[in-house]
Amino acid sequence: MARPRTPLLSRERIVTAALALVDAEGLEALSTRRLATELSVSGPSLYNHFATKDDLLDAIVDSVMGEVDLAMFVPGADWQHALRAWARSYRAALAAHPHVVPVLAQGPGRRPNALRLADAVYGCLVEAGWPRGQATRIGALMRYFVTGSALGSFASGFPEDAALYGTDYPHLGEAHRLAEHRASIDQGAFDLGLDALLAGLAGRYPTQD
């Protein structure tokens, strides 16, 4: 029987299947045995591409970082415009893959796409005139804000049982309705926070001589 022209496995195929599994069932569902079953291969064959589960997890998280648009970071870009567009793209990527957010929040590590992202943000700020120390802190601040917004939904955290609130919580009489407006509330909160954050930074922007 002739050998197949393309290998049964590739890093890309493994990462795609692993991310789909994590998206559907969470990080706890990811195991070598389960992933091998999803790919219809033997478990040991996965180790030809990833030495450890942590290596695979890094690749999964970095693939999500690869979905973040960095096209706005061009020479001479307005730093506020660039940060706003990037933050929205960043949040959209995390919203599409919420189960990876806790791992991603730990920092870029050795992940190429994550390091490319950090380099683009930092480079834009320094080129715009921010001192290097401030640029570092702003990059950290933006990451805290975006990843924090993706960790969970504020609106969906309120039970839909109207009787729960009663007279003990007089200002939460409509809280039972928040969950049904989750998307607009969470997106509106993110946009409001992003506007406030960028306006605050603009007020601290160093004057140019």
CORJOBEL-V784280 format. One record per pair of residues at least 24 apart in sequence whose ideal C-beta (glycine too) atoms are under 8 Angstrom apart, sorted by the first residue. I is the first residue (numbers start at 1). J is the second residue. D is the distance in Angstrom with one decimal. If there is no record, write none. Layout:
# CORJOBEL-V784280
{{I & J & D} {I & J & D}}
This chain:
# CORJOBEL-V784280
{{8 & 41 & 6.1} {8 & 45 & 7.6} {9 & 39 & 6.9} {9 & 41 & 6.1} {9 & 45 & 6.0} {9 & 46 & 7.3} {9 & 48 & 7.2} {9 & 49 & 6.3} {10 & 49 & 7.3} {11 & 49 & 5.0} {11 & 50 & 7.5} {11 & 59 & 6.8} {13 & 39 & 7.1} {14 & 39 & 7.0} {14 & 46 & 6.4} {14 & 49 & 5.7} {14 & 50 & 6.9} {14 & 56 & 7.0} {14 & 59 & 7.9} {15 & 56 & 7.5} {15 & 59 & 5.0} {15 & 60 & 5.8} {15 & 63 & 5.3} {16 & 63 & 7.8} {18 & 56 & 6.1} {18 & 59 & 7.9} {18 & 60 & 5.2} {19 & 60 & 5.1} {19 & 63 & 6.0} {19 & 64 & 7.3} {19 & 97 & 6.9} {19 & 100 & 7.8} {22 & 60 & 6.4} {22 & 97 & 7.4} {22 & 99 & 5.1} {22 & 100 & 6.4} {23 & 96 & 7.9} {23 & 97 & 5.8} {23 & 99 & 6.4} {26 & 99 & 4.9} {27 & 57 & 7.8} {27 & 99 & 5.5} {27 & 100 & 7.4} {27 & 102 & 7.7} {27 & 103 & 7.2} {30 & 56 & 7.7} {30 & 57 & 7.3} {30 & 60 & 8.0} {57 & 103 & 6.4} {58 & 109 & 6.4} {58 & 110 & 7.1} {58 & 111 & 5.7} {60 & 100 & 6.5} {61 & 100 & 5.2} {61 & 103 & 5.3} {61 & 104 & 5.2} {61 & 111 & 6.4} {61 & 114 & 7.4} {62 & 111 & 3.8} {62 & 112 & 6.3} {62 & 113 & 4.7} {62 & 114 & 5.9} {63 & 113 & 7.4} {64 & 93 & 5.7} {64 & 94 & 7.3} {64 & 96 & 7.9} {64 & 97 & 4.9} {64 & 100 & 5.5} {64 & 104 & 6.9} {65 & 93 & 7.4} {65 & 104 & 7.3} {65 & 108 & 8.0} {65 & 111 & 6.4} {65 & 113 & 3.9} {65 & 114 & 4.6} {65 & 116 & 8.0} {65 & 117 & 5.8} {66 & 113 & 4.3} {67 & 93 & 4.3} {67 & 96 & 7.3} {68 & 93 & 5.0} {68 & 113 & 7.7} {68 & 117 & 5.9} {70 & 116 & 6.9} {70 & 117 & 6.4} {70 & 120 & 4.8} {73 & 120 & 4.1} {73 & 121 & 7.2} {73 & 123 & 6.9} {73 & 124 & 4.9} {75 & 127 & 7.1} {76 & 127 & 7.8} {77 & 124 & 6.0} {77 & 128 & 8.0} {78 & 128 & 7.8} {79 & 124 & 5.7} {79 & 125 & 5.9} {79 & 128 & 3.9} {79 & 130 & 7.4} {80 & 198 & 5.3} {80 & 201 & 7.7} {80 & 202 & 6.3} {82 & 124 & 5.3} {83 & 121 & 7.4} {83 & 124 & 7.6} {83 & 142 & 6.4} {83 & 198 & 6.4} {84 & 194 & 6.4} {84 & 198 & 6.2} {86 & 120 & 7.8} {86 & 121 & 6.8} {87 & 142 & 6.2} {87 & 145 & 7.3} {87 & 146 & 5.5} {87 & 194 & 5.7} {88 & 194 & 7.7} {90 & 117 & 7.9} {90 & 146 & 4.8} {91 & 146 & 5.3} {91 & 149 & 6.0} {91 & 150 & 6.0} {91 & 190 & 6.2} {94 & 146 & 6.9} {94 & 147 & 6.7} {94 & 150 & 3.7} {95 & 150 & 5.9} {98 & 150 & 6.3} {98 & 151 & 8.0} {101 & 147 & 6.0} {101 & 150 & 5.0} {101 & 151 & 5.7} {102 & 151 & 7.5} {104 & 147 & 6.5} {105 & 143 & 7.9} {105 & 147 & 4.6} {105 & 151 & 7.6} {129 & 205 & 7.5} {129 & 206 & 5.8} {129 & 208 & 5.7} {130 & 205 & 7.5} {130 & 206 & 6.6} {131 & 206 & 6.7} {134 & 204 & 8.0} {134 & 206 & 7.7} {138 & 201 & 6.4} {141 & 197 & 7.3} {142 & 197 & 7.7} {145 & 193 & 6.5} {145 & 194 & 7.4} {145 & 197 & 6.1} {149 & 186 & 7.6} {149 & 189 & 7.5} {149 & 190 & 5.0} {149 & 193 & 7.2} {153 & 182 & 5.5} {153 & 186 & 5.4} {154 & 178 & 7.9} {154 & 185 & 6.8} {154 & 186 & 6.4} {154 & 189 & 6.5} {155 & 179 & 5.9} {155 & 181 & 6.3} {155 & 182 & 4.2} {155 & 185 & 4.1} {155 & 186 & 5.8} {156 & 182 & 5.0}}
